[in-house]
Amino acid sequence: MSLVDFAIVGVPKSATTFIHYTVRTHPDVFMQENEDVTFLQEDWAERIPSFLAGATASRRRVAGMKRPDLLFSPDAARRMKSHNPAIKTIAVLRHPVERLVAHYFHLMGYCYIPLRDFDTGMRSLISGEMQKEWWRSFEVFAFSHYREAIERFAEIIGPENLHVVLHDDVKADAPTVARAVCGFLGLDFEGKVTFPSGRPQKVVYSLDRLRFLRHRNEATMQLDEFGRAIKVTSRALTPQERAWEMVVKQFDEKVIAPISDNAPPRLSTELWEKIYPQFRDDILYVERLLGRELPTWHANPLAA
């Protein structure tokens, strides 16, 4: 196998893992279990042969990658186009405000942003205060701005090579979405894929759980002197570190989660009126792109 055939390119916290796990079960598809940062790296050309060697050894005819922030990287798009001018890409979009809320809690669990209640955290992001000290906090709002990202990405990769899926449709009718994705990739669908049980990468909204889960970062993340995450550790974890990570996860799942309220936070009318106008043009763009109205995207998804 000489080329990467497709990539799931976006967006974070929008069911990309569900699509990944589903497509990965197809007998003709090779995908690694984890996300792949190859096309985000300057040495991507040196990384590709290792990936393709695994794809070739699998004896599958189609090879794909998943990394949900590729959509926001023009450099990644150019690298993909350079590697395979016909590469297929899939973007899963979600109500932009609902998505940014999920992303906020996701980053908090990995020490990329401070542990704060939702209302305080949103106000800090809106004012720009958080972005001054927590470098990945910009992603919360930036990754919900779909118009610029899609237009720029499609111009490079080719609009015919970008298939857009909605998180709403995955929730409502996953088999129909999977059939369309398989068709886009030139794959048979009937009886070929299985769907993951539960919800992969389910968001943790409980501050108590997040406070505890942040202890796993002691093993898996590089932290600065203030406890802020710099990046995922690049070295192999020791057996003790892997055991610690597992203990934290298991204790959360078995002990803390059953007694915790994991409901998403309520978004006040005041905050909604500050946030929604920032994404109205993005929503209108997606409606035009797909040729359908999205009335729920114009309403507060977390109204009190």
N, C-alpha and C positions, 0 to 999 in steps of 0.2 A: 504494500500500500504506500502510495507516494504523496498523498494529499489529505489534509483535514477537509472533510466534506461539508460540515456544518458546525454552527456554534449557537448556543443559547446565550444571548448577549445582554439581557436585561428584563426587568429592572429589579433591584433588591426588594425583598419582602412582598413579592407579587405572585407567588406560586411558581417561580422558576425551578425550585427544587422538585416540586411535584411533576412538572414537565420532564425534568432531567431524569428522575427515577422511573417515570413511565416509559419514556423513549428508550432508556437504557436496557429495558427488559426485552426489547425487540431482538429476535434471533439474528438479524442482519446488522445490528448496530454495535459498535464498540464505543463505549464511553467509560472513563474512569469514574470511580465512586465519588471522588472529591472534585471540587472546583479546580480549574486549571488557569494559572496566571500567565501562561506562555506569551500570549500576544500583548500583554501589558509590559513585557520586559524588553529592554534594548537588545539583549542577546537572544531574542526569540528564535532566530534562525538556527542557533546552536542547540536550542532545546527541542525543536521539532523532531529531529531524527529519533530521539528516545521515545517520544510519544508514538510515532509511526511504527517503531519496532514492536511496541506492545500491541498496536492495532493489527499489524500483520500477523503476529503470533496468535492472535485471537481467531483468525480465519473468518472474521466478519467482513462484509463488503463495504460498509459505510462507517466512517469514523467521525465522532463529534466531541466537542468540548462544551463546558458550561462555566461562565463567569459573568455574574449579573451586572457588573459595572462596565463591561466592554462598550456598551452603547454610548457611554459618555466620554469615550477616548478616541479622538480622531486618529491618533497615532496607531491605536490598536486596529481601527478600521483599515487604515492604509497597509498595515502589516498583513492583515488577513487577505486583503485584495491582492497584495504582491505575492503571497503564498499560493493562493488559489483564486483566480479572477471570477470563478463561478461559485464561490463558497456561499452556502445558504445560511441565513441567520434568522433567529427567532427572538422576538421581544414580547414579554408579557407585561402588560400595563394594568395598573390598579388605580382606583379613585385616588388622585394625588394627595389629598389630605389624609385619607385613611392610611395610605402607604407611608407617608412621612411620620405619622404617629407610631406605626409599627417599627419603622427604622430607628426612631428615637430610642425606644425601649431595647431594641436589639443592640445598638451601640453602647447603651448604658451597661448591659450585661457583660461587656468585654472591656470595660474601663476606657473606652474611647471618648466618653463624655461623662460628666460627673453624675453621681447618684442624687437626683433631685426629683421632687414631685413634679407631675406633668405640667401643671399650670406655671410653676416657677421656671421650669426648663424651657417651655415654649416662649415665655416672655424674654428669657435670656437670649434665645436664638433670634427672635424677631428684632431685638435691639442690637444684635451683633456682638454682645458681650462674650458669649460662650466661645465664639469663633476665635477670639483673641488668644485663648490659652489651650483650647482643645482642637487640635488640627483637623480631625475627621468630622467634627460637628457640622461642617458646611454641607456634608452629604445629605443631611436630614431634609433640607429644602431643595438643594440642587438636583437631587435624583428624582424629584417629582416634576421637574420642568422638562416635559416631553418634547415640545415642539422643536426647540433648537437642536436637541440631541438627535431626534429622528431625522430631521431634514439634513443635518450635517452628515450623519451616518449613511443615510440612503444615497446621498450625492456621491459618496465615496464607493460604497459597496454595490450600489445599483438598487433602485426601488424594487425591481423584480426579484431581488435576492433577500428581501426582508419580509418576514411574515409576522404580523402583529396579532397577538392573542390578548384577550381581556381576562383579568382575574375573576370578574363577575361571571363570565361564561364557564370558566373552569369549575367554579363552585356550583353553577346551575346544571351543567351537563358536560362532565369531564370526558365521556366517551366521544361526543361529537367534536370536542376540541382536539382530542388525541387523533381522531380520524383525519381531521384537517391538517394537523402537523405532519402526520405520516405521509399524506398525499403530497404536501409541499416538499418533503424530503425524498419522494419517489419510492416510498415503502408501502407494502401491503399492510392493511390494518386488521382485518377480521381475524380474531383468534391469535394475534401476534404479540400483543402487549398485555401486561398486568398492571394494575394500579396499586400504588403503595397504600398500606393500611394506615389509618389515622392521618395526621397532618404533619408532614416533614417540616422541620424548622419552625414549629409552632411558636409564636411569640409569647414571651413571658412578660406579663404586665404588672405582676405583683412586685412592689419594691422590696418586700421582705425576702422574696425568693431571689431577686436580683442581687441584693446585698450579700446573700450567702453564695450564690453562683459565682460572684466575682472572685472568690477564693481559688477557683480553678485556674485563674489567670496567673497565679503565682508560679504555675508549672508551664503553662502554654504560651504566655505572652512575655515580650520584653517590656518592662515597665520602667519609667523614669523615677527619679527620687520623690516625686509627688504622687506616685501610684497611677500615673496616666499611661495608657498603653501606647507603645511606639509602633509595634508590629508583632505579628505572630512569630514566635521564636523559630529561627531557621535551622537550628540544630535538632538532632534526634532527641526525643525525650528519654530520660533514664527510666528504668522499670519503676523506680519509686515515684517519679513524676507522673507516669501513666496511671499508676495505682491511685495516687492522690486525685487526679482528674476524675477517675472513675468513682471514687468514694464520694466526691462532691456531687457528681451528677446523680448517683444512685440515692444518696440521702435526700437530695431535693425531690426526686421523683417519688420516692417511697414515703417520706416523712413530711416534708414541708408542703409540697404541691397539694396533697389531699385536704389540707386544712387551710389553704390560702385562697383568697378571692383573686382569680386571674382575669376578671372582666376588664375589657379596655376602659380607659378613663373617659369621662364625659368632657366634651369640648364646649365651653361656654359660648354663648352667642357673641360675646365681646371678642373672644379670640377668633372665632370663626370669621367674623367680619373683618378681622385684620389679616387672616391667612388666605381665605378664599380668593380675594381679588388678585393675589399674586399668581394664581393658577388658572384663572378663568380663560385666558387666551390659550393655554395648553389644552384645556378641556374642549374648547371650541375646535381647536385644530384636530384633536383625535376624532371628534364627531365627523368632521369633514373627511378625514383620512379614511374612516371606516364606512362612511355613508349612512350613519345611524345616529339617532339622538341618544344621549346618555343623561336622562333627567336626574338620576340619583347622584350623579357626579356634581350636580349644581346644588345639592342639599348637604347639610351638615350630617356626616355619617355617624357622629358620636354625640348627637344632640342630647342635652340633659332631659 
